[in-house]
Each structure stands twice: as C-alpha cells, then as structure tokens.
Amino acid sequence: VASFGGVFCDGAELGIVGMALGAATPALGLNPLWVGLLGGASLLGLFLGALLTGPLADRHGRRPLFAWNMLLLGLVSTAQFFVQSPAQLLVARLLIGVLLGTDYVVSKALLTEFIPGRYRAGVMSSLAVAWASGYAAAYAAGYAITHVDSFAGSDLWRFMLLASAIPCLLIFPLRVTLPESPMWLAAQGRNEEAQEIVRRHVGEEVHPGESVEEKISLSVRFGLWISFYP
C-alpha cells in the first residue's frame, strides 16, 4: 500500500495541474509560454529526480528516501496554495517533479526487493493501475471542487493544487513504519540486520538463503558486462 500510494500520488500530482492551470490563467495572468512551462515543469523535475536518486539510494539505502519523500511532497503541494506569481508556482512544480522522481526509484526498488519472485511480475505491472487511478482521481477532485460553492472565485485553482497534498500525507505514516531493504543491507555486508528483518516480517522459519550478497554481486557484474559489451 505504501508503494502503490506513491504511484497514486504521482498520477494525482501530474493530473491535477491540467485542471488547475485552466483556472489559474486569468488569476496569475499566464500566457501560453507560462502555461507550457508550468505544465511540463514536473516532468523535467521527475527526470532529474530519478536520475540523481539511484546513486543516493545505493549509497545510503532505500528507506530514508522512501520514508520521507511523501512528507516533503505533501508540504510542497500544500505550499502551492500560497504562491503569488507564476515563477513561485514554477519552482513548486519543479520540486514536486524531483520528489516524484525519487519515488520512482526507491518505491519500485523496495517493492521489487520485498515481493516474492513468483508474484513480482504481476505486482509490478499493476502499478500502472495505481498511476491511472491517481490521475483519474485528480480530475474527479478538480471537477468536484468546481461545483462546490464555497470554493467559487478566482482562487479555485489553489484548492485544486492543495487537494494533491492529501494522498501524500495519508501515505506518509505507512512509509515510516517500513524497514530497510534486506537485499540492500546484505549488499553492504550487514547480513545480521538483513536476516533479522526477513525473520521479523516474513517469518521465523524463513531464511534469507545461501548468499544474498553473492547473488547481488553476480547481478551487478552481469549488468556491467552488458553495459560495456559492444
């Protein structure tokens, strides 16, 4: 649920801006250039966030980023309510994209490393449903907000953008309760911690297996060989 919730939030964050910009154009005096920049800013940030997060997650672990990026995403999404200029909204949308990019990396990594192999393909492919659900929910929320009398007026778009913070803040408590990836811990030589997490969360009778460290090492070497093969 914690991982799927992040993908849902991704769809919601990218979906709601489409409706909000239509309402914000007269209020912020947006021209076509600003509309394009604000609409695409999160996609640029998402690319940058995903690109930079991989090395950080490999060095410091999956959990720190996974646990806290939803809280930060919720706070930045809330900050959109208070922007006074297109430039301020542009910065917020870029930051939202970067945080979504971090979630692309750590959420899928943790999910892959925790899910048993026989279920992995089905679970990972169903993430597309979570994203589409978030996107559809954003449009449903935007439509509902436009029909609430108390939200009427030039600030309608602010409430639309504010609504995107709700799923982020609901998911956050689930994330801080999750442990680090045993696969990552084993790759760092922290085998006792990895074994303890597996036994605590999967079962006393379950063991991490022969040598998780060796398997990771082989997969890394194989990946490097593929990368440099002409």
ZAKEKOL-897116 format. One record per residue: x, y, z of N, C-alpha, C in turn; residue in one letter; chain. Coordinates in Angstrom, 3 decimals. Example, Ala and Ser with C-alpha at 12.3 -4.5 7.8 and 13.67 -1.06 7.14 Angstrom:
% ZAKEKOL-897116
(pt (13.190,-5.690,7.800),(12.300,-4.500,7.800),(13.200,-3.300,7.800),A,A);
(pt (12.850,-2.250,7.080),(13.670,-1.060,7.140),(12.900,0.030,7.870),S,A);
This chain:
% ZAKEKOL-897116
(pt (0.834,-1.203,0.000),(0.000,0.000,0.000),(0.872,1.258,0.000),V,A);
(pt (1.973,1.218,0.752),(2.863,2.383,0.805),(3.483,2.673,-0.557),A,A);
(pt (3.850,1.621,-1.286),(4.444,1.816,-2.616),(3.395,2.225,-3.642),S,A);
(pt (2.260,1.521,-3.624),(1.189,1.845,-4.573),(0.663,3.252,-4.323),F,A);
(pt (0.632,3.652,-3.049),(0.170,5.003,-2.731),(1.048,6.068,-3.347),G,A);
(pt (2.366,5.817,-3.389),(3.276,6.769,-4.015),(3.000,6.912,-5.501),G,A);
(pt (2.725,5.787,-6.164),(2.413,5.828,-7.602),(1.079,6.534,-7.830),V,A);
(pt (0.127,6.302,-6.936),(-1.165,7.010,-7.000),(-0.947,8.515,-6.885),F,A);
(pt (-0.089,8.922,-5.939),(0.206,10.350,-5.754),(0.864,10.943,-6.994),C,A);
(pt (1.697,10.159,-7.644),(2.343,10.615,-8.879),(1.289,10.955,-9.924),D,A);
(pt (0.347,10.033,-10.134),(-0.724,10.295,-11.098),(-1.562,11.494,-10.708),G,A);
(pt (-1.837,11.629,-9.410),(-2.662,12.748,-8.934),(-1.951,14.086,-9.121),A,A);
(pt (-0.655,14.130,-8.801),(0.115,15.383,-8.932),(0.206,15.829,-10.390),E,A);
(pt (0.402,14.882,-11.293),(0.525,15.239,-12.706),(-0.832,15.507,-13.337),L,A);
(pt (-1.882,14.915,-12.797),(-3.208,15.115,-13.374),(-3.853,16.426,-12.963),G,A);
(pt (-3.703,16.805,-11.704),(-4.434,17.963,-11.191),(-3.976,19.274,-11.818),I,A);
(pt (-2.706,19.335,-12.231),(-2.195,20.599,-12.772),(-2.896,20.953,-14.085),V,A);
(pt (-3.354,19.948,-14.816),(-4.062,20.220,-16.065),(-5.332,21.021,-15.837),G,A);
(pt (-6.082,20.656,-14.802),(-7.307,21.386,-14.482),(-7.002,22.725,-13.820),M,A);
(pt (-5.992,22.721,-12.934),(-5.691,23.934,-12.171),(-5.204,25.066,-13.067),A,A);
(pt (-4.414,24.748,-14.090),(-3.857,25.809,-14.942),(-4.943,26.553,-15.706),L,A);
(pt (-6.000,25.826,-16.077),(-7.106,26.496,-16.767),(-7.737,27.569,-15.894),G,A);
(pt (-7.888,27.255,-14.597),(-8.479,28.220,-13.668),(-7.475,29.283,-13.234),A,A);
(pt (-6.180,28.947,-13.251),(-5.159,29.891,-12.776),(-4.746,30.904,-13.833),A,A);
(pt (-5.036,30.633,-15.094),(-4.565,31.508,-16.182),(-4.997,32.959,-16.002),T,A);
(pt (-6.278,33.253,-15.760),(-6.636,34.665,-15.558),(-6.114,35.224,-14.232),P,A);
(pt (-6.099,34.395,-13.193),(-5.691,34.884,-11.868),(-4.216,35.255,-11.830),A,A);
(pt (-3.378,34.455,-12.501),(-1.932,34.716,-12.499),(-1.463,35.421,-13.772),L,A);
(pt (-2.381,35.690,-14.683),(-2.018,36.363,-15.933),(-1.075,35.527,-16.776),G,A);
(pt (-1.373,34.244,-16.924),(-0.484,33.329,-17.653),(-0.655,33.490,-19.156),L,A);
(pt (0.471,33.529,-19.852),(0.439,33.473,-21.311),(0.748,32.035,-21.741),N,A);
(pt (0.672,31.711,-23.034),(0.913,30.333,-23.471),(2.283,29.784,-23.047),P,A);
(pt (3.308,30.639,-23.008),(4.635,30.176,-22.597),(4.615,29.702,-21.150),L,A);
(pt (3.995,30.497,-20.268),(3.935,30.125,-18.856),(3.108,28.856,-18.655),W,A);
(pt (2.017,28.738,-19.395),(1.191,27.528,-19.278),(2.008,26.292,-19.662),V,A);
(pt (2.783,26.414,-20.733),(3.624,25.292,-21.150),(4.696,24.958,-20.132),G,A);
(pt (5.342,26.003,-19.591),(6.399,25.777,-18.594),(5.842,25.124,-17.328),L,A);
(pt (4.711,25.627,-16.859),(4.126,25.088,-15.637),(3.579,23.676,-15.846),L,A);
(pt (3.056,23.423,-17.025),(2.530,22.088,-17.313),(3.627,21.041,-17.420),G,A);
(pt (4.802,21.440,-17.938),(5.883,20.479,-18.142),(6.939,20.461,-17.059),G,A);
(pt (6.867,21.390,-16.100),(7.920,21.513,-15.082),(8.083,20.240,-14.262),A,A);
(pt (6.993,19.625,-13.869),(7.085,18.425,-13.041),(7.707,17.263,-13.798),S,A);
(pt (7.473,17.204,-15.099),(8.084,16.126,-15.894),(9.599,16.297,-15.964),L,A);
(pt (10.067,17.540,-16.106),(11.502,17.796,-16.076),(12.078,17.444,-14.706),L,A);
(pt (11.402,17.888,-13.645),(11.859,17.569,-12.296),(11.864,16.071,-12.041),G,A);
(pt (10.866,15.373,-12.558),(10.793,13.928,-12.389),(12.008,13.246,-13.014),L,A);
(pt (12.379,13.697,-14.205),(13.559,13.142,-14.876),(14.820,13.371,-14.047),F,A);
(pt (14.978,14.590,-13.546),(16.173,14.912,-12.755),(16.186,14.137,-11.437),L,A);
(pt (15.033,14.051,-10.783),(14.960,13.344,-9.515),(15.291,11.873,-9.661),G,A);
(pt (14.752,11.227,-10.691),(15.027,9.807,-10.918),(16.499,9.581,-11.258),A,A);
(pt (17.069,10.518,-12.013),(18.470,10.384,-12.432),(19.425,10.479,-11.252),L,A);
(pt (19.126,11.360,-10.313),(20.034,11.614,-9.192),(19.802,10.676,-8.004),L,A);
(pt (18.623,10.068,-7.938),(18.284,9.284,-6.751),(18.961,7.922,-6.718),T,A);
(pt (19.170,7.315,-7.880),(19.766,5.981,-7.926),(21.055,5.867,-7.125),G,A);
(pt (22.068,6.703,-7.403),(23.312,6.630,-6.623),(23.100,6.887,-5.136),P,A);
(pt (22.191,7.817,-4.782),(21.923,8.097,-3.368),(21.290,6.886,-2.675),L,A);
(pt (20.340,6.243,-3.354),(19.675,5.076,-2.773),(20.638,3.905,-2.626),A,A);
(pt (21.581,3.781,-3.555),(22.567,2.705,-3.456),(23.583,2.967,-2.349),D,A);
(pt (23.864,4.232,-2.101),(24.868,4.568,-1.084),(24.266,4.601,0.324),R,A);
(pt (23.089,5.207,0.471),(22.531,5.445,1.802),(21.328,4.555,2.133),H,A);
(pt (20.877,3.777,1.185),(19.743,2.895,1.441),(18.457,3.415,0.839),G,A);
(pt (17.472,2.523,0.738),(16.186,2.897,0.144),(15.285,3.612,1.153),R,A);
(pt (15.330,3.150,2.416),(14.349,3.603,3.386),(14.367,5.107,3.672),R,A);
(pt (15.539,5.759,3.854),(15.491,7.195,4.182),(14.716,8.017,3.158),P,A);
(pt (14.961,7.757,1.883),(14.245,8.492,0.835),(12.785,8.065,0.779),L,A);
(pt (12.556,6.763,0.877),(11.193,6.233,0.784),(10.322,6.736,1.930),F,A);
(pt (10.917,6.848,3.119),(10.132,7.221,4.295),(9.727,8.689,4.289),A,A);
(pt (10.580,9.563,3.769),(10.363,10.997,3.963),(9.950,11.765,2.710),W,A);
(pt (10.075,11.160,1.518),(9.757,11.970,0.337),(8.265,12.284,0.220),N,A);
(pt (7.399,11.414,0.776),(5.963,11.717,0.732),(5.595,12.886,1.635),M,A);
(pt (6.272,12.997,2.781),(6.023,14.145,3.657),(6.442,15.439,2.962),L,A);
(pt (7.630,15.431,2.363),(8.104,16.615,1.637),(7.190,16.942,0.462),L,A);
(pt (6.741,15.894,-0.229),(5.833,16.106,-1.361),(4.526,16.740,-0.891),L,A);
(pt (4.018,16.280,0.239),(2.798,16.865,0.784),(2.980,18.319,1.173),G,A);
(pt (4.142,18.648,1.746),(4.407,20.029,2.167),(4.549,20.961,0.960),L,A);
(pt (5.270,20.514,-0.067),(5.439,21.350,-1.270),(4.098,21.508,-1.981),V,A);
(pt (3.317,20.432,-2.017),(1.981,20.518,-2.637),(1.098,21.512,-1.889),S,A);
(pt (1.202,21.530,-0.572),(0.452,22.498,0.231),(0.930,23.921,-0.044),T,A);
(pt (2.240,24.083,-0.233),(2.820,25.409,-0.484),(2.279,26.034,-1.765),A,A);
(pt (1.817,25.195,-2.719),(1.259,25.736,-3.963),(0.056,26.644,-3.694),Q,A);
(pt (-0.653,26.381,-2.605),(-1.838,27.181,-2.272),(-1.484,28.643,-2.040),F,A);
(pt (-0.231,28.900,-1.617),(0.152,30.247,-1.192),(0.973,31.011,-2.234),F,A);
(pt (1.225,30.434,-3.406),(2.070,31.125,-4.388),(1.369,32.386,-4.882),V,A);
(pt (2.190,33.384,-5.216),(1.657,34.672,-5.662),(2.071,35.028,-7.083),Q,A);
(pt (2.898,34.198,-7.704),(3.379,34.518,-9.048),(3.622,33.230,-9.823),S,A);
(pt (3.659,33.322,-11.150),(3.971,32.137,-11.955),(5.350,31.555,-11.630),P,A);
(pt (6.316,32.413,-11.319),(7.663,31.922,-11.007),(7.661,31.064,-9.746),A,A);
(pt (6.914,31.482,-8.731),(6.826,30.699,-7.499),(6.161,29.346,-7.753),Q,A);
(pt (5.121,29.344,-8.570),(4.458,28.091,-8.894),(5.374,27.189,-9.710),L,A);
(pt (6.190,27.779,-10.579),(7.134,27.002,-11.379),(8.142,26.275,-10.480),L,A);
(pt (8.659,26.980,-9.482),(9.606,26.363,-8.543),(8.934,25.204,-7.805),V,A);
(pt (7.700,25.414,-7.363),(6.976,24.360,-6.646),(6.751,23.141,-7.532),A,A);
(pt (6.374,23.377,-8.786),(6.131,22.251,-9.697),(7.421,21.495,-10.003),R,A);
(pt (8.547,22.204,-10.115),(9.838,21.533,-10.328),(10.199,20.664,-9.129),L,A);
(pt (10.024,21.202,-7.920),(10.324,20.441,-6.709),(9.424,19.211,-6.595),L,A);
(pt (8.165,19.368,-6.941),(7.244,18.229,-6.923),(7.731,17.146,-7.879),I,A);
(pt (8.184,17.556,-9.055),(8.702,16.589,-10.021),(9.926,15.859,-9.497),G,A);
(pt (10.844,16.591,-8.868),(12.052,15.957,-8.315),(11.676,14.916,-7.264),V,A);
(pt (10.735,15.260,-6.382),(10.318,14.319,-5.339),(9.600,13.107,-5.926),L,A);
(pt (8.827,13.323,-6.976),(8.202,12.186,-7.655),(9.258,11.297,-8.297),L,A);
(pt (10.314,11.915,-8.825),(11.404,11.141,-9.415),(12.103,10.265,-8.392),G,A);
(pt (12.299,10.797,-7.176),(12.914,9.976,-6.128),(12.025,8.775,-5.804),T,A);
(pt (10.715,9.003,-5.832),(9.808,7.906,-5.501),(9.785,6.841,-6.588),D,A);
(pt (9.933,7.248,-7.845),(10.017,6.282,-8.934),(11.098,5.248,-8.638),Y,A);
(pt (12.237,5.724,-8.132),(13.393,4.852,-7.924),(13.237,4.007,-6.665),V,A);
(pt (13.060,4.660,-5.511),(13.100,3.923,-4.242),(11.846,3.060,-4.034),V,A);
(pt (10.691,3.536,-4.485),(9.468,2.780,-4.288),(9.511,1.463,-5.054),S,A);
(pt (9.930,1.518,-6.302),(9.998,0.298,-7.118),(11.118,-0.623,-6.644),K,A);
(pt (12.227,-0.030,-6.178),(13.328,-0.856,-5.676),(12.894,-1.640,-4.440),A,A);
(pt (12.273,-0.950,-3.480),(11.822,-1.630,-2.260),(10.770,-2.690,-2.566),L,A);
(pt (9.842,-2.346,-3.432),(8.781,-3.282,-3.777),(9.369,-4.534,-4.432),L,A);
(pt (10.292,-4.337,-5.359),(10.923,-5.458,-6.049),(11.694,-6.347,-5.083),T,A);
(pt (12.376,-5.730,-4.133),(13.239,-6.492,-3.227),(12.466,-7.182,-2.100),E,A);
(pt (11.222,-6.765,-1.853),(10.418,-7.405,-0.820),(9.448,-8.442,-1.369),F,A);
(pt (8.958,-8.235,-2.590),(7.939,-9.127,-3.147),(8.565,-10.461,-3.562),I,A);
(pt (7.976,-11.601,-3.179),(8.483,-12.900,-3.638),(8.495,-12.978,-5.165),P,A);
(pt (9.479,-13.677,-5.697),(9.681,-13.729,-7.144),(8.460,-14.159,-7.934),G,A);
(pt (7.679,-15.108,-7.397),(6.551,-15.630,-8.178),(5.414,-14.617,-8.318),R,A);
(pt (5.402,-13.601,-7.444),(4.356,-12.569,-7.524),(4.858,-11.268,-8.155),Y,A);
(pt (6.155,-11.169,-8.383),(6.757,-9.871,-8.689),(6.229,-9.253,-9.980),R,A);
(pt (6.138,-10.057,-11.034),(5.715,-9.512,-12.338),(4.307,-8.939,-12.262),A,A);
(pt (3.397,-9.680,-11.625),(2.020,-9.208,-11.530),(1.893,-7.951,-10.698),G,A);
(pt (2.615,-7.911,-9.574),(2.541,-6.741,-8.694),(3.123,-5.509,-9.382),V,A);
(pt (4.281,-5.670,-10.012),(4.922,-4.522,-10.645),(4.088,-3.981,-11.809),M,A);
(pt (3.493,-4.883,-12.595),(2.691,-4.412,-13.732),(1.415,-3.714,-13.268),S,A);
(pt (0.917,-4.079,-12.079),(-0.309,-3.446,-11.582),(-0.071,-2.032,-11.071),S,A);
(pt (1.190,-1.610,-10.994),(1.471,-0.222,-10.613),(0.846,0.764,-11.609),L,A);
(pt (0.721,0.315,-12.861),(0.102,1.183,-13.876),(-1.339,1.510,-13.502),A,A);
(pt (-2.017,0.569,-12.856),(-3.406,0.802,-12.421),(-3.439,1.878,-11.341),V,A);
(pt (-2.456,1.810,-10.414),(-2.394,2.812,-9.341),(-2.165,4.201,-9.914),A,A);
(pt (-1.285,4.306,-10.915),(-0.999,5.613,-11.520),(-2.251,6.161,-12.221),W,A);
(pt (-2.897,5.304,-13.006),(-4.105,5.742,-13.729),(-5.208,6.131,-12.752),A,A);
(pt (-5.295,5.414,-11.629),(-6.304,5.741,-10.610),(-6.034,7.115,-10.010),S,A);
(pt (-4.771,7.419,-9.741),(-4.415,8.729,-9.215),(-4.734,9.845,-10.196),G,A);
(pt (-4.448,9.610,-11.466),(-4.719,10.612,-12.500),(-6.224,10.868,-12.610),Y,A);
(pt (-7.003,9.769,-12.608),(-8.461,9.907,-12.702),(-9.019,10.580,-11.451),A,A);
(pt (-8.466,10.230,-10.284),(-8.934,10.843,-9.030),(-8.672,12.343,-9.017),A,A);
(pt (-7.560,12.767,-9.613),(-7.246,14.196,-9.667),(-8.303,14.946,-10.469),A,A);
(pt (-8.715,14.379,-11.593),(-9.732,15.041,-12.405),(-11.089,15.023,-11.697),Y,A);
(pt (-11.378,13.926,-10.994),(-12.634,13.859,-10.239),(-12.641,14.912,-9.131),A,A);
(pt (-11.494,15.061,-8.446),(-11.405,16.070,-7.373),(-11.527,17.477,-7.943),A,A);
(pt (-10.844,17.719,-9.064),(-10.935,19.037,-9.693),(-12.347,19.368,-10.127),G,A);
(pt (-13.024,18.379,-10.693),(-14.410,18.586,-11.124),(-15.305,18.869,-9.922),Y,A);
(pt (-15.095,18.119,-8.832),(-15.914,18.309,-7.631),(-15.694,19.699,-7.033),A,A);
(pt (-14.429,20.144,-7.013),(-14.109,21.456,-6.436),(-14.794,22.582,-7.207),I,A);
(pt (-14.867,22.436,-8.522),(-15.510,23.483,-9.333),(-17.009,23.591,-9.049),T,A);
(pt (-17.583,22.557,-8.447),(-19.025,22.565,-8.178),(-19.352,22.762,-6.701),H,A);
(pt (-18.351,23.165,-5.923),(-18.588,23.484,-4.513),(-18.645,24.995,-4.375),V,A);
(pt (-19.773,25.509,-3.934),(-19.993,26.959,-3.893),(-18.950,27.696,-3.055),D,A);
(pt (-18.513,27.085,-1.944),(-17.568,27.768,-1.063),(-16.185,27.918,-1.687),S,A);
(pt (-15.901,27.148,-2.754),(-14.615,27.251,-3.438),(-14.678,28.185,-4.639),F,A);
(pt (-15.836,28.786,-4.888),(-16.001,29.610,-6.077),(-15.111,30.845,-6.004),A,A);
(pt (-14.751,31.343,-7.171),(-13.942,32.554,-7.235),(-12.610,32.327,-7.918),G,A);
(pt (-11.767,33.354,-7.859),(-10.502,33.309,-8.592),(-9.479,32.372,-7.963),S,A);
(pt (-9.722,31.912,-6.708),(-8.778,31.027,-6.033),(-9.132,29.553,-6.186),D,A);
(pt (-10.002,29.239,-7.084),(-10.423,27.858,-7.310),(-9.222,26.950,-7.563),L,A);
(pt (-8.279,27.436,-8.371),(-7.114,26.622,-8.731),(-6.236,26.306,-7.523),W,A);
(pt (-6.234,27.180,-6.543),(-5.428,26.937,-5.331),(-5.943,25.701,-4.588),R,A);
(pt (-7.253,25.567,-4.493),(-7.826,24.420,-3.791),(-7.588,23.129,-4.578),F,A);
(pt (-7.571,23.227,-5.903),(-7.262,22.044,-6.715),(-5.843,21.546,-6.429),M,A);
(pt (-4.886,22.473,-6.435),(-3.494,22.087,-6.173),(-3.318,21.615,-4.733),L,A);
(pt (-4.039,22.232,-3.811),(-3.957,21.826,-2.415),(-4.476,20.398,-2.224),L,A);
(pt (-5.473,20.020,-2.998),(-6.052,18.676,-2.878),(-5.020,17.587,-3.156),A,A);
(pt (-4.001,17.895,-3.974),(-2.995,16.880,-4.303),(-2.112,16.526,-3.112),S,A);
(pt (-2.126,17.355,-2.068),(-1.322,17.065,-0.878),(-1.958,15.983,-0.010),A,A);
(pt (-3.263,15.792,-0.124),(-3.977,14.891,0.788),(-3.476,13.446,0.691),I,A);
(pt (-3.419,12.831,-0.519),(-2.945,11.441,-0.565),(-1.495,11.290,-0.106),P,A);
(pt (-0.667,12.305,-0.350),(0.743,12.241,0.077),(0.844,12.142,1.595),C,A);
(pt (0.071,12.970,2.289),(0.133,12.996,3.747),(-0.539,11.767,4.365),L,A);
(pt (-1.485,11.158,3.644),(-2.113,9.926,4.132),(-1.162,8.734,4.013),L,A);
(pt (-0.332,8.731,2.992),(0.607,7.631,2.750),(1.812,7.708,3.678),I,A);
(pt (2.201,8.914,4.062),(3.426,9.099,4.843),(3.516,8.228,6.095),F,A);
(pt (2.466,8.137,6.950),(2.589,7.308,8.160),(2.895,5.840,7.867),P,A);
(pt (2.405,5.333,6.733),(2.694,3.946,6.371),(4.173,3.757,6.038),L,A);
(pt (4.761,4.776,5.465),(6.141,4.645,4.994),(7.162,4.639,6.119),R,A);
(pt (6.909,5.426,7.149),(7.903,5.499,8.223),(7.928,4.226,9.065),V,A);
(pt (6.953,3.336,8.893),(6.930,2.085,9.659),(7.666,0.952,8.943),T,A);
(pt (8.032,1.159,7.684),(8.652,0.072,6.915),(10.154,0.000,7.163),L,A);
(pt (10.729,-1.211,7.150),(12.166,-1.372,7.385),(12.978,-1.166,6.108),P,A);
(pt (14.279,-1.188,6.266),(15.192,-1.099,5.127),(15.122,-2.390,4.302),E,A);
(pt (15.525,-2.304,3.065),(15.551,-3.475,2.192),(16.615,-4.468,2.654),S,A);
(pt (16.236,-5.740,2.934),(17.241,-6.740,3.315),(18.278,-6.968,2.222),P,A);
(pt (17.839,-6.862,0.964),(18.778,-7.028,-0.150),(19.870,-5.969,-0.110),M,A);
(pt (19.473,-4.732,0.159),(20.466,-3.659,0.228),(21.385,-3.855,1.423),W,A);
(pt (20.820,-4.231,2.571),(21.633,-4.459,3.758),(22.658,-5.561,3.521),L,A);
(pt (22.226,-6.635,2.871),(23.150,-7.733,2.587),(24.253,-7.287,1.638),A,A);
(pt (23.896,-6.437,0.684),(24.907,-5.936,-0.257),(25.948,-5.069,0.436),A,A);
(pt (25.572,-4.484,1.579),(26.503,-3.667,2.359),(27.255,-4.497,3.398),Q,A);
(pt (27.042,-5.804,3.401),(27.691,-6.673,4.380),(27.000,-6.696,5.733),G,A);
(pt (25.817,-6.129,5.834),(25.075,-6.076,7.103),(24.088,-7.245,7.150),R,A);
(pt (24.656,-8.466,7.129),(23.841,-9.677,6.980),(22.947,-9.950,8.183),N,A);
(pt (23.430,-9.658,9.381),(22.620,-9.930,10.564),(21.352,-9.073,10.572),E,A);
(pt (21.491,-7.797,10.190),(20.319,-6.920,10.109),(19.345,-7.413,9.049),E,A);
(pt (19.900,-7.846,7.899),(19.055,-8.350,6.810),(18.279,-9.583,7.257),A,A);
(pt (18.958,-10.509,7.934),(18.293,-11.724,8.401),(17.208,-11.413,9.430),Q,A);
(pt (17.487,-10.463,10.310),(16.509,-10.103,11.336),(15.243,-9.521,10.711),E,A);
(pt (15.391,-8.675,9.711),(14.223,-8.074,9.041),(13.413,-9.143,8.329),I,A);
(pt (14.093,-10.060,7.639),(13.386,-11.138,6.937),(12.601,-11.989,7.932),V,A);
(pt (13.237,-12.372,9.028),(12.561,-13.234,10.009),(11.410,-12.507,10.700),R,A);
(pt (11.603,-11.206,10.986),(10.567,-10.461,11.698),(9.351,-10.208,10.823),R,A);
(pt (9.567,-9.939,9.540),(8.465,-9.524,8.671),(7.930,-10.632,7.772),H,A);
(pt (8.718,-11.685,7.586),(8.259,-12.765,6.709),(7.967,-14.030,7.517),V,A);
(pt (8.768,-14.305,8.547),(8.508,-15.474,9.381),(9.779,-16.042,9.977),G,A);
(pt (9.644,-16.632,11.159),(10.795,-17.208,11.855),(11.428,-18.334,11.060),E,A);
(pt (10.592,-19.071,10.309),(11.114,-20.233,9.587),(11.775,-19.867,8.262),E,A);
(pt (11.690,-18.603,7.906),(12.239,-18.163,6.622),(13.664,-17.660,6.815),V,A);
(pt (14.542,-18.063,5.909),(15.936,-17.620,5.957),(16.258,-16.884,4.664),H,A);
(pt (17.139,-15.915,4.719),(17.477,-15.146,3.516),(18.018,-15.994,2.378),P,A);
(pt (18.512,-17.191,2.664),(19.038,-18.024,1.580),(20.528,-18.169,1.657),G,A);
(pt (21.104,-18.801,0.609),(22.519,-19.106,0.611),(23.366,-17.863,0.814),E,A);
(pt (23.479,-17.076,-0.240),(24.290,-15.870,-0.119),(23.676,-14.772,-0.948),S,A);
(pt (22.865,-13.972,-0.298),(22.245,-12.842,-0.999),(23.322,-11.926,-1.553),V,A);
(pt (24.394,-11.749,-0.766),(25.481,-10.871,-1.165),(26.087,-11.340,-2.485),E,A);
(pt (26.300,-12.665,-2.578),(26.920,-13.211,-3.777),(26.016,-13.032,-4.987),E,A);
(pt (24.696,-13.227,-4.782),(23.754,-13.055,-5.890),(23.753,-11.617,-6.385),K,A);
(pt (23.768,-10.668,-5.449),(23.785,-9.258,-5.837),(25.068,-8.942,-6.597),I,A);
(pt (26.179,-9.454,-6.089),(27.465,-9.208,-6.736),(27.461,-9.741,-8.165),S,A);
(pt (26.907,-10.953,-8.347),(26.846,-11.528,-9.687),(25.964,-10.692,-10.602),L,A);
(pt (24.819,-10.227,-10.077),(23.908,-9.436,-10.909),(24.536,-8.111,-11.307),S,A);
(pt (25.296,-7.509,-10.385),(25.968,-6.246,-10.705),(27.024,-6.464,-11.779),V,A);
(pt (27.813,-7.538,-11.621),(28.843,-7.822,-12.619),(28.229,-8.095,-13.970),R,A);
(pt (27.100,-8.839,-13.985),(26.425,-9.142,-15.240),(25.910,-7.861,-15.887),F,A);
(pt (25.342,-6.966,-15.049),(24.841,-5.689,-15.570),(25.948,-4.845,-16.166),G,A);
(pt (27.109,-4.793,-15.509),(28.240,-4.036,-16.037),(28.731,-4.634,-17.340),L,A);
(pt (28.739,-5.995,-17.401),(29.197,-6.634,-18.630),(28.291,-6.277,-19.793),W,A);
(pt (26.963,-6.291,-19.537),(26.014,-5.921,-20.593),(26.243,-4.472,-21.032),I,A);
(pt (26.518,-3.580,-20.042),(26.670,-2.160,-20.337),(27.859,-1.897,-21.256),S,A);
(pt (28.952,-2.640,-21.061),(30.168,-2.380,-21.822),(30.343,-3.291,-23.018),F,A);
(pt (29.407,-4.243,-23.207),(29.532,-5.141,-24.350),(29.250,-4.352,-25.622),Y,A);
(pt (30.159,-4.423,-26.619),(29.983,-3.600,-27.845),(28.780,-4.045,-28.673),P,A);
